[in-house]
Amino acid sequence: MKSTILVIGAAGQIGSELVQALRSAHGRDKVIASDIHSSPPEVLADGPYEQINVLDKAKLAEIVIAHKCEEVYHLAALLSATAEKNPALGWDLNMNGLSNVLDLAREGHIKRMFWPSSIAVFGPNTPKDRTPQRTIMEPTTVYGITKVAGESWCEYYHKRYKVDIRSVRYPGIIGYKSAPGGGTTDYAVHIFHEALKQGHYDCFLSESARLPMMYMPDATKAVMEIMAAPEEKIGLRTSYNISGFSITPAMLADAIRVHIPEFTIRYEPDYRDAIAQSWPSSLDDHMAREHWGWKPDYSLQAMVEDMLLNLKKKVPVE
Ligand SMILES: NC(=O)c1ccc[n+]([C@@H]2O[C@H](COP(=O)([O-])OP(=O)(O)OC[C@H]3O[C@@H](n4cnc5c(N)ncnc54)[C@H](O)[C@@H]3O)[C@@H](O)[C@H]2O)c1
């Protein structure tokens, strides 16, 4: 039987785009999308789909073994803002879901796996500018705590059981094809939809909350490249800092105004602003660049231009 690729949590913001990229690269039938929902969203309907709750280890093992899923992308997680509302579920899903996948890799069923970490691993005591790969972490959210623990758990499985695990610390991801799933950086997607629909956006972060961000095509490229790299190039088995551009809501609003001059924004920071304040402003990603050749393609301006171009085709503007 030929081996296949499995994406867990495929119906989310990143998964729905990653599945499309993987299907283009490897063929539609080779990539199995899976999520907790009983049926796939339309964007995943062009290839195989399985309902998998990643916390159901027996069902997960059954699918992985039955379809010889030797490459797995594990994306199911409770994101930063949502996990603060239900910390126990955040811990359970983010830690036990990861453990279930790692165990199947330890048993030899999965040969190579990807699991994303996040800039949420960092906290208020972390140096904020050009945050180094290795530095003080001390996250304050349950999401960040699970990502730090998850990174060490991945490294442990690599050292102890030779699991080929690869990971990047994603910054906030901006894309036009899928909706964000309850993170602190979701504003950077909502702002485009509201700019086109209303010409106005009420922002839940403060004007000066500067955070590292990345355009979805770069986020997808990072996964594809780290997974394709020869094993000896992956010198880090915790997770790599990768960076796109660093922006505040005010900078993003200005960049949108270049194309929509009448666009207005009002700042009404809520609990998510405190989370944003505890995260880095920018990242030092030289290790990813040196080890496996990471280099983003999109600047802030290029991203804004492409987002507006594509969303205008989707959002009817009066
Ligand atoms: N989007 C970002 O800006 C960002 C930034 C940093 C890291 N990440 C990481 O990337 C990964 C994917 O993020 P995303 O933005 O696509 O998240 P998302 O919330 O959009 O998608 C997560 C998916 O997981 C599914 N899911 C939830 N519980 C599940 C379960 N028990 N079993 C199977 N599936 C389940 C959900 O239905 C959803 O489709 C996560 O690990 C996240 O921490 C995302």
The ligand as a Tripos MOL2 file, in Angstrom:
@<TRIPOS>MOLECULE
LIG
   44    48     1     0     0
SMALL
NO_CHARGES

@<TRIPOS>ATOM
      1 N1         -3.3410   31.1950   13.0020 N.am      1 LIG1
      2 C1         -2.3230   31.7300   13.6590 C.2       1 LIG1
      3 O1         -2.1310   32.9510   13.6100 O.2       1 LIG1
      4 C2         -1.3600   30.8450   14.4110 C.ar      1 LIG1
      5 C3         -0.2290   31.4320   15.0040 C.ar      1 LIG1
      6 C4          0.6450   30.6300   15.7270 C.ar      1 LIG1
      7 C5          0.4330   29.2510   15.8130 C.ar      1 LIG1
      8 N2         -0.6780   28.7080   15.2240 N.ar      1 LIG1
      9 C6         -0.8770   27.2490   15.3870 C.3       1 LIG1
     10 O2         -1.2150   26.6460   14.1460 O.3       1 LIG1
     11 C7         -2.1350   25.5730   14.3810 C.3       1 LIG1
     12 C8         -3.3740   25.7920   13.5210 C.3       1 LIG1
     13 O3         -3.9260   27.0430   13.8490 O.3       1 LIG1
     14 P1         -5.2080   27.6360   13.1070 P.3       1 LIG1
     15 O4         -5.0930   29.1030   13.1860 O.co2     1 LIG1
     16 O5         -5.4190   26.9830   11.8140 O.co2     1 LIG1
     17 O6         -6.3240   27.1920   14.1630 O.3       1 LIG1
     18 P2         -7.9090   27.0880   13.9530 P.3       1 LIG1
     19 O7         -8.5400   27.2830   15.2850 O.co2     1 LIG1
     20 O8         -8.3410   27.9290   12.8140 O.co2     1 LIG1
     21 O9         -8.0460   25.5550   13.5180 O.3       1 LIG1
     22 C9         -7.9110   24.4870   14.4260 C.3       1 LIG1
     23 C10        -8.7440   23.3270   13.9040 C.3       1 LIG1
     24 O10        -8.6600   22.2570   14.8400 O.3       1 LIG1
     25 C11        -9.9230   21.6480   14.9210 C.3       1 LIG1
     26 N3        -10.0780   20.9260   16.1840 N.ar      1 LIG1
     27 C12       -10.4140   21.4200   17.4100 C.ar      1 LIG1
     28 N4        -10.4630   20.4390   18.3130 N.ar      1 LIG1
     29 C13       -10.1380   19.2960   17.6560 C.ar      1 LIG1
     30 C14       -10.0190   17.9420   18.0570 C.ar      1 LIG1
     31 N5        -10.2480   17.5550   19.3200 N.pl3     1 LIG1
     32 N6         -9.6620   17.0250   17.1250 N.ar      1 LIG1
     33 C15        -9.4390   17.4070   15.8260 C.ar      1 LIG1
     34 N7         -9.5480   18.6590   15.3930 N.ar      1 LIG1
     35 C16        -9.9010   19.5970   16.2980 C.ar      1 LIG1
     36 C17       -10.9220   22.7790   14.8080 C.3       1 LIG1
     37 O11       -12.2110   22.2990   14.4140 O.3       1 LIG1
     38 C18       -10.2430   23.6630   13.7630 C.3       1 LIG1
     39 O12       -10.7020   23.3660   12.4640 O.3       1 LIG1
     40 C19        -2.3950   25.5360   15.8800 C.3       1 LIG1
     41 O13        -1.5250   24.6050   16.4900 O.3       1 LIG1
     42 C20        -2.0180   26.9380   16.3220 C.3       1 LIG1
     43 O14        -1.6100   26.9460   17.6650 O.3       1 LIG1
     44 C21        -1.5780   29.4620   14.5490 C.ar      1 LIG1
@<TRIPOS>BOND
     1     1     2 1
     2     2     3 2
     3     2     4 1
     4     4     5 ar
     5     4    44 ar
     6     5     6 ar
     7     6     7 ar
     8     7     8 ar
     9     8     9 1
    10     8    44 ar
    11     9    10 1
    12     9    42 1
    13    10    11 1
    14    11    12 1
    15    11    40 1
    16    12    13 1
    17    13    14 1
    18    14    15 2
    19    14    16 1
    20    14    17 1
    21    17    18 1
    22    18    19 2
    23    18    20 1
    24    18    21 1
    25    21    22 1
    26    22    23 1
    27    23    24 1
    28    23    38 1
    29    24    25 1
    30    25    26 1
    31    25    36 1
    32    26    27 ar
    33    26    35 ar
    34    27    28 ar
    35    28    29 ar
    36    29    30 ar
    37    29    35 ar
    38    30    31 1
    39    30    32 ar
    40    32    33 ar
    41    33    34 ar
    42    34    35 ar
    43    36    37 1
    44    36    38 1
    45    38    39 1
    46    40    41 1
    47    40    42 1
    48    42    43 1
@<TRIPOS>SUBSTRUCTURE
     1 LIG1         1 GROUP 0 **** ****
